[in-house]
Amino acid sequence: MINRLFVSLFLTALICCGVSEVVVAQQNNTETLHWWIEGGINNSFTQSYIPPTDFSQPLPNANCYVGLPFSMETRSLTSGQISGGFSFPVNKFVNLNAGIEMVSIRGEVITDRDSVRQYMDSLFSFFIEKNNTIYFPLTLGASAEFRRINIEARFAFPLLNINHENGFDKSSERSITNSTAVWNMNFPAIIIRGKLGYQLSKKVELFFMYSRNFSKEIAYDNHYSLGIQYSFIQNK
């Protein structure tokens, strides 16, 4: 459902760009390149629960995954993002956009620490309770404006991912941080986005954005953003 929605938005933006270019190609354009900044919050709205396995009962198949002796709840958390860039008007309705972003995606695992520590030697040596992935992508896109509505298709190419994990081992708290540069990322390292905005004024836009992630280094495949954009447009 979400993928079909994004594809529809993407195709709509491309069609609008083409139609607008033909219709207004001969019109004079009174705007020039302008800068913008935007910020917002995001969440993947992902949640799962793994119940504890009752090892006192016969297991269905000893050759498959049989679970854990304790329960775990995994869920995504609300996080934030900020970006800046510029827009270049192709004509009265269509803009080409480019920018750089900083996006944070967080998640947590809820479980009983005592139960985990009891089985650590046989299962794992470090248990992750919270995870925060911060990535810095270069973004390219095209947008089409109709009255106060702005539809944009955007491609993001992560240049650097920083992953920070908080958790514990057998006896203490631990934190692990690692980073992955673009040349070490798994292919395809790309994020495709569909953005729908509403212009509160010529300079201020409220937007909703859906992101489909194909980069293996980012925690969740899908996340949703709500934010506001401010454009540095000179009034004429």
ChimeraX attribute file (.defattr): number of C-alpha atoms within 10 A of each C-alpha:
attribute: neighborCount
match mode: 1-to-1
recipient: residues
	/A:1	5
	/A:2	11
	/A:3	12
	/A:4	9
	/A:5	11
	/A:6	20
	/A:7	15
	/A:8	12
	/A:9	19
	/A:10	22
	/A:11	12
	/A:12	16
	/A:13	23
	/A:14	17
	/A:15	13
	/A:16	18
	/A:17	22
	/A:18	13
	/A:19	14
	/A:20	18
	/A:21	17
	/A:22	10
	/A:23	12
	/A:24	15
	/A:25	13
	/A:26	9
	/A:27	10
	/A:28	9
	/A:29	13
	/A:30	9
	/A:31	15
	/A:32	11
	/A:33	14
	/A:34	15
	/A:35	16
	/A:36	19
	/A:37	17
	/A:38	19
	/A:39	20
	/A:40	19
	/A:41	18
	/A:42	25
	/A:43	20
	/A:44	22
	/A:45	14
	/A:46	14
	/A:47	13
	/A:48	11
	/A:49	12
	/A:50	13
	/A:51	13
	/A:52	13
	/A:53	14
	/A:54	13
	/A:55	11
	/A:56	6
	/A:57	7
	/A:58	8
	/A:59	12
	/A:60	9
	/A:61	8
	/A:62	8
	/A:63	7
	/A:64	8
	/A:65	8
	/A:66	14
	/A:67	13
	/A:68	16
	/A:69	15
	/A:70	17
	/A:71	16
	/A:72	16
	/A:73	13
	/A:74	17
	/A:75	16
	/A:76	23
	/A:77	18
	/A:78	15
	/A:79	17
	/A:80	18
	/A:81	20
	/A:82	18
	/A:83	19
	/A:84	18
	/A:85	18
	/A:86	18
	/A:87	20
	/A:88	16
	/A:89	20
	/A:90	19
	/A:91	22
	/A:92	19
	/A:93	20
	/A:94	26
	/A:95	19
	/A:96	20
	/A:97	22
	/A:98	19
	/A:99	18
	/A:100	19
	/A:101	21
	/A:102	18
	/A:103	19
	/A:104	22
	/A:105	24
	/A:106	24
	/A:107	24
	/A:108	19
	/A:109	18
	/A:110	14
	/A:111	15
	/A:112	10
	/A:113	14
	/A:114	11
	/A:115	12
	/A:116	23
	/A:117	18
	/A:118	12
	/A:119	15
	/A:120	15
	/A:121	12
	/A:122	7
	/A:123	12
	/A:124	12
	/A:125	13
	/A:126	20
	/A:127	20
	/A:128	17
	/A:129	17
	/A:130	19
	/A:131	22
	/A:132	21
	/A:133	21
	/A:134	20
	/A:135	23
	/A:136	21
	/A:137	23
	/A:138	18
	/A:139	22
	/A:140	16
	/A:141	18
	/A:142	22
	/A:143	25
	/A:144	24
	/A:145	20
	/A:146	12
	/A:147	8
	/A:148	12
	/A:149	15
	/A:150	20
	/A:151	24
	/A:152	25
	/A:153	25
	/A:154	21
	/A:155	19
	/A:156	22
	/A:157	20
	/A:158	24
	/A:159	18
	/A:160	20
	/A:161	22
	/A:162	17
	/A:163	21
	/A:164	16
	/A:165	20
	/A:166	17
	/A:167	17
	/A:168	18
	/A:169	18
	/A:170	17
	/A:171	7
	/A:172	8
	/A:173	11
	/A:174	13
	/A:175	15
	/A:176	12
	/A:177	12
	/A:178	10
	/A:179	14
	/A:180	16
	/A:181	13
	/A:182	14
	/A:183	10
	/A:184	11
	/A:185	16
	/A:186	13
	/A:187	11
	/A:188	11
	/A:189	20
	/A:190	20
	/A:191	20
	/A:192	20
	/A:193	24
	/A:194	24
	/A:195	22
	/A:196	18
	/A:197	22
	/A:198	18
	/A:199	18
	/A:200	12
	/A:201	11
	/A:202	13
	/A:203	14
	/A:204	17
	/A:205	20
	/A:206	19
	/A:207	21
	/A:208	17
	/A:209	21
	/A:210	21
	/A:211	23
	/A:212	19
	/A:213	20
	/A:214	17
	/A:215	18
	/A:216	14
	/A:217	19
	/A:218	22
	/A:219	18
	/A:220	20
	/A:221	14
	/A:222	20
	/A:223	19
	/A:224	18
	/A:225	20
	/A:226	19
	/A:227	18
	/A:228	19
	/A:229	19
	/A:230	18
	/A:231	19
	/A:232	14
	/A:233	14
	/A:234	10
	/A:235	7
	/A:236	5
